[in-house]
Amino acid sequence: MTDRPRVSMAVIVDGGRLLLIRRSVRERDLVWALPGGKVESGESVERAAVREVREETGLTVEAIKPLGERLHPDTGRLVSYTACAVLAGTASAAAPREVAEVAWLTRRQLPEYVPGGLFDSVEVYLDEVLPD
């Protein structure tokens, strides 16, 4: 384990599309990302993913499946990934200081937004739930 801040990311597929956000402040080469953020003290990664989605996009989601974790190669942070399902709301840039824009993408559009691809276990999950 690491003493670096833990980050929780939500993988949200709805209507055959994956939700990505464009951060207001770029982090290195990362422009588009999954919604998510730091896990607060005493908070599970699943709860953090659900909270961050609400704060960043206005969507109400539920955690449905853990997808794994890794040390992010660009940020060095410990990142957990959780598949989530939309319960209510319409995605928008609900926290303008953090999120500039949201986009629902098809599988074919992903390389334009995330040229390096996503974490392997996220890609495997997307292979199961997102049509080509």
C-alpha positions as CSV (number, residue, x, y, z in Angstrom):
1,M,0.0,0.0,0.0
2,T,1.0,3.6,-0.2
3,D,0.6,6.7,1.9
4,R,-0.3,8.8,-1.1
5,P,-3.9,10.1,-1.3
6,R,-6.3,7.4,-2.6
7,V,-8.5,8.3,-5.5
8,S,-11.7,6.6,-6.5
9,M,-13.0,6.7,-10.1
10,A,-16.5,5.9,-11.4
11,V,-17.0,3.9,-14.6
12,I,-20.5,4.9,-15.7
13,V,-22.1,3.3,-18.8
14,D,-25.6,4.3,-19.7
15,G,-27.4,4.0,-23.0
16,G,-24.4,2.4,-24.7
17,R,-22.1,5.2,-23.8
18,L,-19.4,5.9,-21.2
19,L,-19.3,9.1,-19.2
20,L,-16.1,11.1,-19.2
21,I,-15.4,14.6,-17.8
22,R,-13.0,17.3,-18.9
23,R,-11.2,18.7,-15.9
24,S,-11.1,22.5,-15.6
25,V,-7.5,22.2,-14.5
26,R,-5.4,19.9,-16.5
27,E,-3.3,17.3,-14.7
28,R,-0.2,16.6,-16.8
29,D,-1.3,15.1,-20.1
30,L,-4.7,14.1,-18.6
31,V,-7.5,16.1,-20.1
32,W,-10.5,13.8,-20.2
33,A,-11.0,11.4,-17.3
34,L,-13.5,9.3,-15.5
35,P,-15.4,11.2,-12.8
36,G,-13.9,10.8,-9.4
37,G,-11.6,12.2,-6.8
38,K,-10.0,11.7,-3.4
39,V,-11.3,9.2,-0.9
40,E,-12.1,11.0,2.4
41,S,-11.1,9.6,5.7
42,G,-13.2,6.6,6.7
43,E,-15.0,6.5,3.3
44,S,-15.0,3.4,1.2
45,V,-13.9,3.7,-2.4
46,E,-17.4,2.8,-3.6
47,R,-18.9,5.6,-1.5
48,A,-16.3,8.1,-2.7
49,A,-17.0,7.2,-6.3
50,V,-20.8,7.8,-5.8
51,R,-20.2,11.1,-3.9
52,E,-17.7,12.4,-6.5
53,V,-20.0,11.7,-9.4
54,R,-22.8,13.6,-7.7
55,E,-20.5,16.6,-6.9
56,E,-18.9,16.7,-10.3
57,T,-21.8,15.8,-12.7
58,G,-25.0,16.1,-10.7
59,L,-25.9,12.4,-11.4
60,T,-27.1,10.1,-8.7
61,V,-25.5,6.7,-9.2
62,E,-25.0,3.5,-7.3
63,A,-21.9,1.4,-7.1
64,I,-22.4,-2.0,-8.7
65,K,-19.0,-3.7,-9.1
66,P,-15.4,-3.0,-8.1
67,L,-13.1,-3.1,-11.1
68,G,-9.7,-3.1,-9.5
69,E,-7.0,-0.6,-8.5
70,R,-3.5,0.5,-9.5
71,L,-0.8,3.1,-9.0
72,H,-1.7,5.5,-11.8
73,P,1.3,5.7,-14.3
74,D,0.9,9.4,-14.8
75,T,0.1,10.7,-11.3
76,G,1.5,8.0,-9.0
77,R,-1.7,8.0,-7.0
78,L,-3.4,4.8,-5.8
79,V,-6.6,4.7,-8.0
80,S,-9.6,2.4,-7.4
81,Y,-12.2,1.9,-10.2
82,T,-15.9,1.2,-9.5
83,A,-18.6,0.4,-12.1
84,C,-21.7,2.5,-11.3
85,A,-25.2,2.6,-12.6
86,V,-27.2,5.8,-13.2
87,L,-30.2,6.2,-10.9
88,A,-31.3,9.7,-11.6
89,G,-30.3,13.1,-13.1
90,T,-28.7,14.5,-16.2
91,A,-24.9,14.8,-16.4
92,S,-23.5,18.3,-16.5
93,A,-20.5,20.2,-15.3
94,A,-21.9,20.6,-11.8
95,A,-18.6,21.8,-10.3
96,P,-17.2,24.3,-12.7
97,R,-14.0,24.8,-10.7
98,E,-13.3,21.1,-11.3
99,V,-15.2,20.1,-14.4
100,A,-15.3,22.1,-17.6
101,E,-17.4,19.7,-19.7
102,V,-19.0,16.2,-19.7
103,A,-19.3,13.8,-22.6
104,W,-21.1,10.5,-23.2
105,L,-18.9,8.5,-25.6
106,T,-19.3,5.4,-27.7
107,R,-16.5,2.8,-27.5
108,R,-15.2,4.0,-30.9
109,Q,-14.9,7.5,-29.7
110,L,-12.8,6.7,-26.6
111,P,-9.3,6.7,-28.3
112,E,-9.9,10.4,-29.4
113,Y,-10.5,11.4,-25.8
114,V,-8.1,8.9,-24.0
115,P,-5.4,8.1,-26.5
116,G,-3.4,6.0,-24.0
117,G,-6.5,3.9,-23.2
118,L,-8.0,3.2,-19.8
119,F,-6.8,0.8,-17.0
120,D,-6.9,-2.8,-18.2
121,S,-9.6,-4.0,-15.9
122,V,-11.8,-1.0,-17.0
123,E,-11.2,-1.9,-20.6
124,V,-12.2,-5.6,-19.9
125,Y,-15.4,-4.3,-18.3
126,L,-16.2,-2.0,-21.2
127,D,-15.7,-4.9,-23.6
128,E,-18.5,-6.6,-21.7
129,V,-21.0,-3.7,-21.5
130,L,-20.2,-1.4,-24.4
131,P,-21.0,-2.3,-28.0
132,D,-18.4,-1.5,-30.6
